[in-house]
Amino acid sequence: MKNINQLWSLIGLLFITFSGYAGEVITFTPKAGDRTYEIRQALEKASKNDLTVVFEKGEYLFKPDLAYEQECFVTNHENGVKRIAFHFNGFKNLTIKGNSSDFIFHGQMMPFRFDNCENVKVEGFQIDWDIPFSFQAEIIEVNEKEGWRIVKPFTDGFSWKMKGQRIVFPEIDEFSFSCLGSSLPFDPETKNVVHGAHDQTSIPTKVERLSNGNLKIYEKQKYFAPVGSILHSKGKKGENRYAPAFQMINSKDLHFDNTVVHHAIGMGYLAEKCENVTIINSGVYLKEGTNRVVSSLADATHFCNVKGDILVENCRFENMLDDGTNVHGTYVVVDEVVDNHTVRVKLAHFQQTGFEFTEKGDEIWFIHAPSPSRKEVNTVAKVEYINSTFSNITFDEKLPAELKKGDLLENKTYNPVFTMRGCVIQNHRARNIVLKSPLKTVIENNKLSSMMSSILFRGESYYWYESGAVEDVLIQNNEFTNCAISGKEHAVMWVTPRLGKDYSTTEDFDHGIKFINNTIRTFDARIVRADRAADLLIKGNKIYQTTELTPLFPDRAQFEFDNCSRVEVSNNTYEGEERLGFKADEKSKKTLKIKNNSGIKNSTKFSQK
Protein backbone atom coordinates (compact mmCIF):
# COMPACT_ATOMS: atom_id res chain seq x y z
CA MET A 1 0.00 0.00 0.00
CA LYS A 2 2.84 2.33 0.89
CA ASN A 3 4.45 1.73 -2.51
CA ILE A 4 1.14 2.37 -4.34
CA ASN A 5 0.69 5.67 -2.51
CA GLN A 6 4.22 6.69 -3.40
CA LEU A 7 3.52 5.81 -7.05
CA TRP A 8 0.38 7.95 -7.16
CA SER A 9 2.23 10.84 -5.52
CA LEU A 10 4.91 10.60 -8.21
CA ILE A 11 2.29 10.51 -11.00
CA GLY A 12 0.63 13.60 -9.50
CA LEU A 13 3.95 15.42 -9.32
CA LEU A 14 4.75 14.54 -12.92
CA PHE A 15 1.32 15.84 -14.06
CA ILE A 16 1.83 19.18 -12.35
CA THR A 17 5.33 19.50 -13.75
CA PHE A 18 4.44 18.67 -17.33
CA SER A 19 1.19 20.65 -17.37
CA GLY A 20 2.98 23.74 -16.13
CA TYR A 21 0.37 24.35 -13.45
CA ALA A 22 0.95 24.54 -9.71
CA GLY A 23 -1.63 24.92 -7.00
CA GLU A 24 -5.36 25.02 -7.79
CA VAL A 25 -6.50 24.79 -11.42
CA ILE A 26 -9.97 25.81 -12.63
CA THR A 27 -10.91 24.95 -16.21
CA PHE A 28 -13.84 26.36 -18.19
CA THR A 29 -15.21 25.04 -21.47
CA PRO A 30 -17.15 27.08 -24.03
CA LYS A 31 -20.93 26.87 -24.17
CA ALA A 32 -23.81 29.11 -25.12
CA GLY A 33 -25.23 31.80 -22.86
CA ASP A 34 -24.00 34.27 -20.27
CA ARG A 35 -21.09 32.84 -18.27
CA THR A 36 -20.67 35.72 -15.81
CA TYR A 37 -22.31 34.27 -12.69
CA GLU A 38 -20.96 30.75 -13.14
CA ILE A 39 -17.39 31.99 -13.46
CA ARG A 40 -17.87 34.51 -10.66
CA GLN A 41 -19.00 31.79 -8.25
CA ALA A 42 -16.06 29.58 -9.15
CA LEU A 43 -13.53 32.36 -8.62
CA GLU A 44 -15.08 33.42 -5.31
CA LYS A 45 -14.58 29.89 -3.98
CA ALA A 46 -11.08 29.52 -5.39
CA SER A 47 -7.80 29.86 -3.56
CA LYS A 48 -6.23 33.32 -3.69
CA ASN A 49 -2.76 31.80 -3.78
CA ASP A 50 -1.31 29.84 -6.69
CA LEU A 51 -4.42 29.79 -8.88
CA THR A 52 -4.51 28.95 -12.59
CA VAL A 53 -7.67 29.71 -14.56
CA VAL A 54 -7.83 27.92 -17.92
CA PHE A 55 -10.30 28.60 -20.72
CA GLU A 56 -10.54 25.96 -23.39
CA LYS A 57 -10.59 27.60 -26.81
CA GLY A 58 -13.96 29.04 -27.76
CA GLU A 59 -16.32 31.97 -27.23
CA TYR A 60 -17.46 33.14 -23.80
CA LEU A 61 -20.25 35.70 -23.28
CA PHE A 62 -20.41 38.08 -20.31
CA LYS A 63 -23.39 40.24 -19.35
CA PRO A 64 -23.70 42.72 -16.47
CA ASP A 65 -26.88 41.37 -14.84
CA LEU A 66 -25.21 38.99 -12.36
CA ALA A 67 -21.71 40.46 -12.39
CA TYR A 68 -19.79 41.47 -9.28
CA GLU A 69 -20.64 45.06 -8.38
CA GLN A 70 -18.32 47.57 -6.73
CA GLU A 71 -18.01 51.32 -6.25
CA CYS A 72 -14.79 52.09 -8.12
CA PHE A 73 -12.50 55.05 -8.51
CA VAL A 74 -10.90 54.70 -11.93
CA THR A 75 -8.42 57.35 -12.95
CA ASN A 76 -9.21 59.15 -16.22
CA HIS A 77 -12.63 57.46 -16.31
CA GLU A 78 -16.00 58.07 -14.70
CA ASN A 79 -16.11 56.94 -11.09
CA GLY A 80 -19.07 55.01 -9.73
CA VAL A 81 -20.58 51.55 -9.44
CA LYS A 82 -19.06 49.14 -11.94
CA ARG A 83 -20.19 45.70 -13.01
CA ILE A 84 -17.03 43.57 -13.15
CA ALA A 85 -16.76 40.23 -14.95
CA PHE A 86 -13.40 39.15 -13.48
CA HIS A 87 -12.84 40.65 -10.05
CA PHE A 88 -9.48 39.66 -8.55
CA ASN A 89 -8.73 41.17 -5.16
CA GLY A 90 -5.72 40.05 -3.13
CA PHE A 91 -4.63 37.21 -5.44
CA LYS A 92 -1.01 36.06 -5.55
CA ASN A 93 0.57 33.89 -8.23
CA LEU A 94 -2.44 34.08 -10.53
CA THR A 95 -2.34 32.75 -14.10
CA ILE A 96 -5.12 33.18 -16.67
CA LYS A 97 -4.73 31.16 -19.87
CA GLY A 98 -7.19 31.90 -22.67
CA ASN A 99 -6.02 29.50 -25.40
CA SER A 100 -6.99 32.05 -28.10
CA SER A 101 -10.55 32.34 -26.82
CA ASP A 102 -12.92 35.22 -27.55
CA PHE A 103 -14.41 37.00 -24.53
CA ILE A 104 -17.51 38.89 -25.68
CA PHE A 105 -19.00 41.53 -23.39
CA HIS A 106 -22.39 43.15 -23.44
CA GLY A 107 -23.42 46.52 -22.05
CA GLN A 108 -21.67 48.52 -19.36
CA MET A 109 -19.01 46.22 -17.93
CA MET A 110 -15.45 46.28 -16.68
CA PRO A 111 -13.95 43.04 -17.99
CA PHE A 112 -10.96 42.68 -15.61
CA ARG A 113 -9.97 44.37 -12.35
CA PHE A 114 -6.78 43.37 -10.52
CA ASP A 115 -6.72 44.99 -7.07
CA ASN A 116 -3.93 44.33 -4.57
CA CYS A 117 -2.69 41.40 -6.63
CA GLU A 118 0.84 40.12 -7.06
CA ASN A 119 2.56 38.04 -9.74
CA VAL A 120 -0.25 37.98 -12.31
CA LYS A 121 0.14 36.37 -15.74
CA VAL A 122 -2.58 36.89 -18.34
CA GLU A 123 -2.33 35.38 -21.81
CA GLY A 124 -4.05 34.19 -24.93
CA PHE A 125 -7.49 35.76 -25.49
CA GLN A 126 -9.35 38.58 -27.24
CA ILE A 127 -11.80 41.03 -25.66
CA ASP A 128 -14.68 42.45 -27.69
CA TRP A 129 -18.24 43.74 -27.33
CA ASP A 130 -21.25 42.32 -29.10
CA ILE A 131 -22.51 45.88 -29.71
CA PRO A 132 -20.02 48.77 -29.65
CA PHE A 133 -20.70 51.97 -27.73
CA SER A 134 -20.42 53.88 -31.02
CA PHE A 135 -22.50 55.62 -33.63
CA GLN A 136 -21.13 55.47 -37.18
CA ALA A 137 -22.43 57.09 -40.33
CA GLU A 138 -21.21 57.75 -43.85
CA ILE A 139 -21.24 61.43 -44.82
CA ILE A 140 -23.46 61.71 -47.91
CA GLU A 141 -23.92 65.47 -48.34
CA VAL A 142 -22.73 68.62 -46.56
CA ASN A 143 -24.00 72.20 -46.61
CA GLU A 144 -21.63 74.27 -44.53
CA LYS A 145 -23.41 77.58 -45.22
CA GLU A 146 -26.79 76.35 -43.98
CA GLY A 147 -25.24 74.17 -41.29
CA TRP A 148 -26.46 70.66 -42.05
CA ARG A 149 -25.15 67.32 -43.23
CA ILE A 150 -26.87 64.19 -44.51
CA VAL A 151 -25.52 60.87 -43.27
CA LYS A 152 -26.20 57.19 -43.90
CA PRO A 153 -26.07 55.51 -40.48
CA PHE A 154 -24.53 52.08 -39.97
CA THR A 155 -27.08 49.54 -38.77
CA ASP A 156 -25.37 46.15 -39.06
CA GLY A 157 -23.87 45.48 -35.63
CA PHE A 158 -24.76 48.90 -34.22
CA SER A 159 -27.55 50.01 -31.90
CA TRP A 160 -29.27 53.40 -32.09
CA LYS A 161 -32.69 54.91 -32.62
CA MET A 162 -34.46 58.22 -33.10
CA LYS A 163 -36.21 59.82 -30.14
CA GLY A 164 -38.06 62.84 -31.40
CA GLN A 165 -35.40 64.87 -33.21
CA ARG A 166 -32.41 63.22 -31.50
CA ILE A 167 -30.13 60.32 -32.33
CA VAL A 168 -29.94 58.08 -29.27
CA PHE A 169 -27.23 55.44 -28.89
CA PRO A 170 -26.16 52.79 -28.00
CA GLU A 171 -29.56 52.02 -26.40
CA ILE A 172 -28.17 49.04 -24.52
CA ASP A 173 -29.84 47.92 -21.28
CA GLU A 174 -31.55 51.33 -21.04
CA PHE A 175 -28.25 53.22 -21.27
CA SER A 176 -27.58 55.89 -23.88
CA PHE A 177 -25.34 58.93 -24.18
CA SER A 178 -26.92 62.35 -23.84
CA CYS A 179 -25.78 63.44 -27.33
CA LEU A 180 -23.56 62.39 -30.22
CA GLY A 181 -20.69 64.04 -28.35
CA SER A 182 -17.06 63.52 -29.31
CA SER A 183 -17.01 62.96 -33.08
CA LEU A 184 -14.22 62.31 -35.56
CA PRO A 185 -14.18 61.29 -39.25
CA PHE A 186 -12.30 58.26 -40.62
CA ASP A 187 -11.29 57.31 -44.14
CA PRO A 188 -13.41 54.31 -45.23
CA GLU A 189 -10.55 52.69 -47.15
CA THR A 190 -7.61 53.06 -44.75
CA LYS A 191 -9.67 53.39 -41.55
CA ASN A 192 -7.27 56.14 -40.56
CA VAL A 193 -8.39 59.53 -39.29
CA VAL A 194 -9.23 61.83 -42.20
CA HIS A 195 -6.32 64.05 -43.25
CA GLY A 196 -6.74 67.53 -41.78
CA ALA A 197 -9.59 66.45 -39.49
CA HIS A 198 -10.73 68.14 -36.31
CA ASP A 199 -12.43 66.22 -33.55
CA GLN A 200 -15.27 68.11 -31.94
CA THR A 201 -18.29 67.73 -29.72
CA SER A 202 -21.48 67.27 -31.71
CA ILE A 203 -24.77 68.46 -30.20
CA PRO A 204 -27.20 68.84 -33.11
CA THR A 205 -30.10 71.28 -32.85
CA LYS A 206 -32.29 68.69 -34.57
CA VAL A 207 -32.14 65.54 -36.70
CA GLU A 208 -34.62 64.47 -39.37
CA ARG A 209 -35.07 60.94 -40.72
CA LEU A 210 -35.41 61.05 -44.50
CA SER A 211 -37.58 58.70 -46.54
CA ASN A 212 -34.58 56.62 -47.66
CA GLY A 213 -33.45 56.05 -44.06
CA ASN A 214 -30.70 58.64 -44.12
CA LEU A 215 -30.50 61.30 -41.44
CA LYS A 216 -30.28 65.06 -41.90
CA ILE A 217 -28.33 66.57 -39.01
CA TYR A 218 -28.66 70.30 -38.35
CA GLU A 219 -25.65 71.75 -36.59
CA LYS A 220 -23.36 74.72 -37.17
CA GLN A 221 -19.76 73.55 -37.00
CA LYS A 222 -16.31 75.05 -37.51
CA TYR A 223 -15.25 71.88 -39.32
CA PHE A 224 -17.40 69.65 -41.52
CA ALA A 225 -16.19 66.11 -42.24
CA PRO A 226 -15.80 65.46 -45.99
CA VAL A 227 -18.34 63.58 -48.06
CA GLY A 228 -17.54 59.88 -48.17
CA SER A 229 -15.86 59.78 -44.77
CA ILE A 230 -17.14 57.71 -41.85
CA LEU A 231 -18.15 59.90 -38.93
CA HIS A 232 -17.77 58.21 -35.55
CA SER A 233 -19.36 59.48 -32.32
CA LYS A 234 -18.81 58.19 -28.79
CA GLY A 235 -20.91 60.42 -26.52
CA LYS A 236 -19.94 63.41 -24.41
CA LYS A 237 -16.92 63.79 -22.13
CA GLY A 238 -17.89 62.74 -18.61
CA GLU A 239 -20.10 59.95 -19.99
CA ASN A 240 -17.95 58.04 -22.46
CA ARG A 241 -15.29 56.38 -20.27
CA TYR A 242 -17.10 53.76 -18.23
CA ALA A 243 -14.13 51.47 -17.59
CA PRO A 244 -10.96 50.05 -19.14
CA ALA A 245 -10.78 46.49 -20.42
CA PHE A 246 -8.03 45.81 -17.88
CA GLN A 247 -7.72 47.84 -14.70
CA MET A 248 -4.67 47.21 -12.52
CA ILE A 249 -4.56 49.02 -9.18
CA ASN A 250 -2.28 48.69 -6.15
CA SER A 251 -0.79 45.57 -7.72
CA LYS A 252 2.69 44.26 -8.46
CA ASP A 253 4.39 42.19 -11.17
CA LEU A 254 1.70 42.06 -13.87
CA HIS A 255 2.45 40.33 -17.16
CA PHE A 256 0.25 40.35 -20.28
CA ASP A 257 1.14 38.24 -23.30
CA ASN A 258 -0.93 37.77 -26.45
CA THR A 259 -3.99 39.61 -25.13
CA VAL A 260 -5.95 41.76 -27.57
CA VAL A 261 -8.68 44.35 -27.02
CA HIS A 262 -10.91 44.79 -30.07
CA HIS A 263 -13.26 47.16 -28.26
CA ALA A 264 -13.40 48.79 -24.84
CA ILE A 265 -15.75 51.37 -23.37
CA GLY A 266 -12.79 53.23 -21.93
CA MET A 267 -9.09 52.46 -22.16
CA GLY A 268 -7.52 49.18 -23.15
CA TYR A 269 -4.96 48.69 -20.34
CA LEU A 270 -4.87 50.99 -17.29
CA ALA A 271 -2.35 50.62 -14.47
CA GLU A 272 -2.45 52.94 -11.45
CA LYS A 273 -0.39 52.77 -8.26
CA CYS A 274 1.24 49.57 -9.49
CA GLU A 275 4.76 48.18 -9.66
CA ASN A 276 6.30 46.38 -12.67
CA VAL A 277 3.96 45.98 -15.65
CA THR A 278 4.79 44.06 -18.85
CA ILE A 279 2.62 44.03 -21.98
CA ILE A 280 4.09 42.01 -24.85
CA ASN A 281 2.81 40.53 -28.13
CA SER A 282 -0.54 42.17 -27.44
CA GLY A 283 -2.68 44.97 -28.78
CA VAL A 284 -5.69 47.19 -29.06
CA TYR A 285 -6.99 47.05 -32.61
CA LEU A 286 -10.00 46.21 -34.76
CA LYS A 287 -11.07 42.66 -35.45
CA GLU A 288 -10.31 41.50 -38.97
CA GLY A 289 -13.21 42.13 -41.36
CA THR A 290 -15.21 44.39 -39.05
CA ASN A 291 -17.16 47.40 -40.33
CA ARG A 292 -16.17 49.37 -37.23
CA VAL A 293 -13.60 52.17 -37.37
CA VAL A 294 -12.86 52.47 -33.63
CA SER A 295 -11.41 49.99 -31.14
CA SER A 296 -11.16 51.44 -27.59
CA LEU A 297 -12.95 54.68 -26.74
CA ALA A 298 -9.83 56.04 -25.01
CA ASP A 299 -6.09 55.29 -24.71
CA ALA A 300 -4.70 51.91 -25.70
CA THR A 301 -2.45 51.88 -22.62
CA HIS A 302 -2.19 54.28 -19.70
CA PHE A 303 0.16 54.22 -16.71
CA CYS A 304 -0.58 56.53 -13.78
CA ASN A 305 1.86 56.61 -10.84
CA VAL A 306 3.46 53.26 -11.62
CA LYS A 307 6.89 52.44 -10.17
CA GLY A 308 9.48 49.82 -11.05
CA ASP A 309 9.70 48.80 -14.72
CA ILE A 310 7.16 49.12 -17.51
CA LEU A 311 7.82 47.23 -20.73
CA VAL A 312 5.56 47.49 -23.78
CA GLU A 313 7.01 45.38 -26.57
CA ASN A 314 5.90 43.95 -29.90
CA CYS A 315 2.40 45.38 -29.56
CA ARG A 316 -0.09 46.81 -32.05
CA PHE A 317 -2.28 49.79 -31.15
CA GLU A 318 -4.74 51.04 -33.76
CA ASN A 319 -8.05 52.91 -34.10
CA MET A 320 -8.42 53.91 -30.47
CA LEU A 321 -9.81 57.35 -29.63
CA ASP A 322 -6.87 58.55 -27.58
CA ASP A 323 -3.15 58.01 -27.08
CA GLY A 324 -1.20 54.84 -27.76
CA THR A 325 0.34 55.25 -24.33
CA ASN A 326 0.45 57.90 -21.63
CA VAL A 327 3.01 57.55 -18.82
CA HIS A 328 2.65 60.08 -16.03
CA GLY A 329 2.41 60.89 -12.35
CA THR A 330 -0.10 63.11 -10.59
CA TYR A 331 0.18 66.62 -9.22
CA VAL A 332 -1.90 67.44 -6.14
CA VAL A 333 -2.54 71.05 -5.20
CA VAL A 334 -1.80 72.48 -1.77
CA ASP A 335 -5.09 73.62 -0.25
CA GLU A 336 -3.86 74.52 3.24
CA VAL A 337 -0.70 74.29 5.32
CA VAL A 338 -2.14 72.74 8.49
CA ASP A 339 1.00 72.83 10.68
CA ASN A 340 4.78 72.44 10.41
CA HIS A 341 4.49 68.81 9.29
CA THR A 342 1.01 68.50 7.75
CA VAL A 343 -0.45 69.83 4.53
CA ARG A 344 -3.94 69.47 3.11
CA VAL A 345 -4.01 68.74 -0.62
CA LYS A 346 -6.68 68.28 -3.25
CA LEU A 347 -7.02 66.32 -6.47
CA ALA A 348 -7.80 68.94 -9.08
CA HIS A 349 -9.27 67.07 -12.07
CA PHE A 350 -12.74 65.56 -11.96
CA GLN A 351 -11.45 62.22 -13.29
CA GLN A 352 -8.78 61.98 -10.57
CA THR A 353 -11.09 61.99 -7.57
CA GLY A 354 -10.61 58.97 -5.33
CA PHE A 355 -7.03 58.44 -6.49
CA GLU A 356 -4.69 57.42 -3.66
CA PHE A 357 -1.88 59.88 -4.27
CA THR A 358 0.50 58.60 -1.60
CA GLU A 359 1.06 56.29 1.35
CA LYS A 360 3.38 56.06 4.31
CA GLY A 361 7.03 55.85 3.28
CA ASP A 362 6.68 57.56 -0.11
CA GLU A 363 9.06 60.35 -0.99
CA ILE A 364 7.37 63.56 -2.17
CA TRP A 365 8.70 66.49 -4.19
CA PHE A 366 7.58 70.04 -3.38
CA ILE A 367 7.06 72.51 -6.25
CA HIS A 368 6.68 76.19 -5.38
CA ALA A 369 5.01 78.54 -7.85
CA PRO A 370 6.12 80.32 -9.94
CA SER A 371 9.00 77.84 -10.47
CA PRO A 372 7.92 74.45 -11.93
CA SER A 373 11.16 72.80 -10.75
CA ARG A 374 11.19 70.00 -8.22
CA LYS A 375 12.59 71.31 -4.95
CA GLU A 376 12.67 69.69 -1.49
CA VAL A 377 12.06 65.97 -0.86
CA ASN A 378 10.25 64.77 2.25
CA THR A 379 9.00 61.35 3.38
CA VAL A 380 5.35 60.65 4.19
CA ALA A 381 4.68 59.66 7.81
CA LYS A 382 0.88 59.42 7.65
CA VAL A 383 -2.01 60.00 5.26
CA GLU A 384 -5.59 60.87 6.23
CA TYR A 385 -8.01 60.61 3.33
CA ILE A 386 -10.78 63.08 4.14
CA ASN A 387 -12.89 62.26 1.09
CA SER A 388 -12.39 61.56 -2.61
CA THR A 389 -10.90 65.01 -3.24
CA PHE A 390 -9.04 66.11 -0.10
CA SER A 391 -6.43 64.46 2.10
CA ASN A 392 -4.05 65.45 4.89
CA ILE A 393 -0.44 64.37 4.46
CA THR A 394 1.91 64.39 7.46
CA PHE A 395 5.68 64.29 6.79
CA ASP A 396 8.70 63.09 8.77
CA GLU A 397 10.53 66.40 8.41
CA LYS A 398 9.25 69.96 8.68
CA LEU A 399 7.54 71.41 5.66
CA PRO A 400 9.43 74.00 3.55
CA ALA A 401 8.95 77.45 5.02
CA GLU A 402 7.85 78.86 1.62
CA LEU A 403 5.13 76.24 1.03
CA LYS A 404 1.83 77.97 0.28
CA LYS A 405 -1.67 77.42 -1.03
CA GLY A 406 -1.58 76.64 -4.76
CA ASP A 407 1.83 74.95 -4.74
CA LEU A 408 2.15 71.39 -6.03
CA LEU A 409 3.23 68.03 -4.64
CA GLU A 410 4.53 65.21 -6.83
CA ASN A 411 5.11 61.59 -5.76
CA LYS A 412 8.80 60.84 -6.35
CA THR A 413 8.51 57.17 -5.37
CA TYR A 414 5.88 56.29 -7.98
CA ASN A 415 7.71 56.86 -11.26
CA PRO A 416 8.69 54.11 -13.72
CA VAL A 417 11.58 53.15 -15.91
CA PHE A 418 9.68 52.92 -19.19
CA THR A 419 10.56 51.00 -22.36
CA MET A 420 8.54 50.72 -25.55
CA ARG A 421 10.03 48.84 -28.47
CA GLY A 422 8.93 47.01 -31.58
CA CYS A 423 5.39 48.39 -31.54
CA VAL A 424 3.09 49.64 -34.30
CA ILE A 425 0.85 52.59 -33.39
CA GLN A 426 -1.38 54.15 -36.06
CA ASN A 427 -4.86 55.06 -37.38
CA HIS A 428 -6.09 56.66 -34.17
CA ARG A 429 -6.97 59.93 -32.54
CA ALA A 430 -4.39 61.95 -30.61
CA ARG A 431 -0.75 61.10 -29.92
CA ASN A 432 1.21 57.88 -30.30
CA ILE A 433 3.22 58.30 -27.10
CA VAL A 434 2.94 60.76 -24.18
CA LEU A 435 5.90 60.76 -21.77
CA LYS A 436 6.16 62.25 -18.28
CA SER A 437 8.50 60.11 -16.19
CA PRO A 438 11.78 61.50 -14.79
CA LEU A 439 13.40 58.05 -14.86
CA LYS A 440 15.07 56.32 -17.80
CA THR A 441 12.74 56.16 -20.80
CA VAL A 442 13.55 54.33 -24.05
CA ILE A 443 11.42 54.45 -27.21
CA GLU A 444 13.02 52.37 -29.95
CA ASN A 445 12.35 50.38 -33.11
CA ASN A 446 8.68 51.36 -33.33
CA LYS A 447 6.57 52.19 -36.39
CA LEU A 448 4.55 55.31 -35.66
CA SER A 449 1.91 57.36 -37.45
CA SER A 450 -0.29 59.86 -35.68
CA MET A 451 -3.18 62.29 -35.92
CA MET A 452 -1.59 64.75 -33.50
CA SER A 453 2.07 64.83 -32.46
CA SER A 454 3.62 61.38 -32.54
CA ILE A 455 5.57 61.94 -29.33
CA LEU A 456 4.38 64.50 -26.81
CA PHE A 457 5.98 65.79 -23.63
CA ARG A 458 3.41 67.73 -21.60
CA GLY A 459 3.68 67.93 -17.85
CA GLU A 460 0.57 69.73 -16.65
CA SER A 461 -0.14 71.78 -13.56
CA TYR A 462 -3.34 72.77 -15.31
CA TYR A 463 -6.48 70.83 -16.24
CA TRP A 464 -5.28 67.17 -16.17
CA TYR A 465 -2.60 67.83 -13.49
CA GLU A 466 -0.44 65.06 -14.89
CA SER A 467 3.17 65.29 -13.72
CA GLY A 468 5.88 65.77 -14.69
CA ALA A 469 9.17 66.80 -16.21
CA VAL A 470 11.35 64.20 -17.94
CA GLU A 471 15.09 63.92 -17.29
CA ASP A 472 16.43 60.97 -19.31
CA VAL A 473 14.72 60.00 -22.59
CA LEU A 474 16.16 58.11 -25.55
CA ILE A 475 14.11 58.00 -28.75
CA GLN A 476 16.00 56.04 -31.39
CA ASN A 477 15.67 53.90 -34.52
CA ASN A 478 11.95 54.53 -34.93
CA GLU A 479 10.05 54.97 -38.20
CA PHE A 480 7.71 57.96 -38.27
CA THR A 481 5.33 58.07 -41.25
CA ASN A 482 2.99 60.98 -42.03
CA CYS A 483 2.55 62.11 -38.45
CA ALA A 484 0.51 65.11 -37.29
CA ILE A 485 -2.31 64.92 -39.86
CA SER A 486 -4.69 66.86 -37.60
CA GLY A 487 -6.12 70.13 -38.83
CA LYS A 488 -4.48 71.80 -35.82
CA GLU A 489 -0.75 72.43 -35.55
CA HIS A 490 1.42 69.69 -34.10
CA ALA A 491 4.86 68.20 -34.83
CA VAL A 492 6.47 64.79 -35.09
CA MET A 493 7.86 65.46 -31.60
CA TRP A 494 6.46 68.27 -29.44
CA VAL A 495 7.79 69.35 -26.05
CA THR A 496 5.14 71.66 -24.60
CA PRO A 497 4.54 72.00 -20.84
CA ARG A 498 1.11 73.29 -19.83
CA LEU A 499 1.64 74.85 -16.43
CA GLY A 500 -1.04 77.51 -16.03
CA LYS A 501 -0.88 81.20 -15.21
CA ASP A 502 0.86 80.81 -11.82
CA TYR A 503 3.99 79.20 -13.27
CA SER A 504 6.96 80.50 -15.21
CA THR A 505 6.67 80.46 -18.99
CA THR A 506 10.45 80.65 -19.50
CA GLU A 507 12.11 78.37 -16.92
CA ASP A 508 13.47 75.01 -18.16
CA PHE A 509 11.09 72.10 -17.56
CA ASP A 510 11.91 68.94 -19.54
CA HIS A 511 15.54 67.77 -19.62
CA GLY A 512 17.73 65.18 -21.29
CA ILE A 513 15.78 64.20 -24.44
CA LYS A 514 17.79 62.45 -27.17
CA PHE A 515 16.01 62.14 -30.53
CA ILE A 516 18.51 60.20 -32.61
CA ASN A 517 18.85 57.93 -35.65
CA ASN A 518 15.16 57.92 -36.52
CA THR A 519 13.64 57.74 -40.02
CA ILE A 520 10.96 60.34 -40.65
CA ARG A 521 8.74 60.36 -43.72
CA THR A 522 6.56 63.43 -43.59
CA PHE A 523 4.19 65.37 -45.84
CA ASP A 524 4.51 68.55 -43.73
CA ALA A 525 7.23 70.81 -42.38
CA ARG A 526 7.36 70.44 -38.59
CA ILE A 527 9.71 67.83 -37.17
CA VAL A 528 10.55 69.02 -33.65
CA ARG A 529 8.89 71.81 -31.71
CA ALA A 530 10.19 72.42 -28.19
CA ASP A 531 9.34 74.83 -25.41
CA ARG A 532 11.31 75.06 -22.14
CA ALA A 533 13.48 72.05 -22.97
CA ALA A 534 17.08 71.75 -21.82
CA ASP A 535 19.86 69.41 -22.99
CA LEU A 536 17.95 68.38 -26.10
CA LEU A 537 19.86 66.39 -28.73
CA ILE A 538 18.48 65.91 -32.25
CA LYS A 539 21.04 63.90 -34.17
CA GLY A 540 21.45 61.48 -37.06
CA ASN A 541 17.83 61.51 -38.19
CA LYS A 542 16.90 60.86 -41.84
CA ILE A 543 13.98 62.99 -43.04
CA TYR A 544 12.15 62.44 -46.33
CA GLN A 545 9.30 64.46 -47.78
CA THR A 546 6.33 62.36 -48.88
CA THR A 547 3.81 63.44 -51.52
CA GLU A 548 0.63 61.43 -50.93
CA LEU A 549 -0.80 64.00 -48.49
CA THR A 550 -1.14 67.76 -48.93
CA PRO A 551 0.96 69.84 -46.54
CA LEU A 552 -1.14 71.59 -43.90
CA PHE A 553 1.43 74.00 -42.46
CA PRO A 554 4.26 74.12 -45.05
CA ASP A 555 5.57 77.52 -43.94
CA ARG A 556 6.44 76.41 -40.41
CA ALA A 557 10.03 75.79 -39.37
CA GLN A 558 11.23 72.21 -39.33
CA PHE A 559 12.83 72.82 -35.93
CA GLU A 560 11.42 75.44 -33.56
CA PHE A 561 12.70 76.29 -30.08
CA ASP A 562 11.26 78.63 -27.45
CA ASN A 563 12.89 79.26 -24.06
CA CYS A 564 15.21 76.29 -24.56
CA SER A 565 18.73 75.70 -23.26
CA ARG A 566 21.62 73.70 -24.72
CA VAL A 567 19.97 72.32 -27.85
CA GLU A 568 22.05 70.56 -30.50
CA VAL A 569 20.80 69.69 -33.99
CA SER A 570 23.49 67.77 -35.87
CA ASN A 571 24.15 65.18 -38.57
CA ASN A 572 20.53 65.09 -39.74
CA THR A 573 19.61 64.76 -43.44
CA TYR A 574 16.57 65.99 -45.33
CA GLU A 575 15.39 65.20 -48.87
CA GLY A 576 12.50 67.22 -50.27
CA GLU A 577 11.30 70.73 -51.06
CA GLU A 578 13.19 73.48 -49.32
CA ARG A 579 11.68 74.44 -45.97
CA LEU A 580 12.46 76.98 -43.29
CA GLY A 581 15.03 75.09 -41.26
CA PHE A 582 15.03 76.72 -37.84
CA LYS A 583 13.14 79.17 -35.71
CA ALA A 584 14.29 80.15 -32.23
CA ASP A 585 13.79 82.87 -29.66
CA GLU A 586 16.66 84.82 -28.10
CA LYS A 587 17.07 82.53 -25.09
CA SER A 588 17.27 79.40 -27.26
CA LYS A 589 19.63 81.12 -29.72
CA LYS A 590 22.32 81.65 -27.07
CA THR A 591 23.11 77.93 -26.62
CA LEU A 592 21.72 76.46 -29.87
CA LYS A 593 24.22 74.36 -31.86
CA ILE A 594 23.47 73.58 -35.51
CA LYS A 595 26.12 71.56 -37.35
CA ASN A 596 26.75 69.01 -40.09
CA ASN A 597 23.14 68.79 -41.31
CA SER A 598 22.37 68.04 -44.96
CA GLY A 599 19.47 69.49 -46.92
CA ILE A 600 18.25 71.60 -43.99
CA LYS A 601 18.56 75.37 -44.29
CA ASN A 602 21.03 76.50 -41.65
CA SER A 603 19.71 80.05 -41.72
CA THR A 604 17.64 80.64 -38.61
CA LYS A 605 14.61 82.84 -38.13
CA PHE A 606 14.40 84.24 -34.65
CA SER A 607 10.99 84.77 -33.15
CA GLN A 608 9.98 88.12 -31.74
CA LYS A 609 8.73 86.71 -28.45
Secondary structure, DSSP 8 states (H G I E B T S, - for coil): -HHHHHHHHHHHHHHHHHHT--SEEEEE---SSB-HHHHHHHHHHS-SEEEEEEE-SSEEEE-STTSEEEEE--TTS--EEEEEEEEEES-EEEEEEEEEEEEEE-SS-EEEEEES-EEEEEEEEEEEESS-S-EEEEEEEEETTTTEEEEEE--TT---EEETTEEE---BTTB--SSSEEEEEE-TTT-SB-TT---EEE--SEEEE-TTS-EEEE---S----TT-EEEE-B-TTTS----SEEEES-EEEEEEEEEES-BSS-SEEEES-EEEEEES-EE---TT-S---SBSS-SEEEES-EEEEEEES-EEES-SS-SEEEE--EEEEEEE-SSSEEEEE--STTTTT-----TT-EEEEE-TT--S---EEEEEEEEE-SSSEEEEEESS---TT--TT-EEEESSS-EEEEEES-EEESSSS-SEEE--SS-EEEES-EE--SS-SEEE--BSSTT------S-EEEES-EEES---SSS---SEEE--B--TTS-SSS--EE-EEEES-EEEESSS-SEEEESEEEEEEES-EEEE--SS--SSTTS-SEEEES-EEEEEES-EEESS----EEE-HHHHHH-EEES-BSS---EEE---
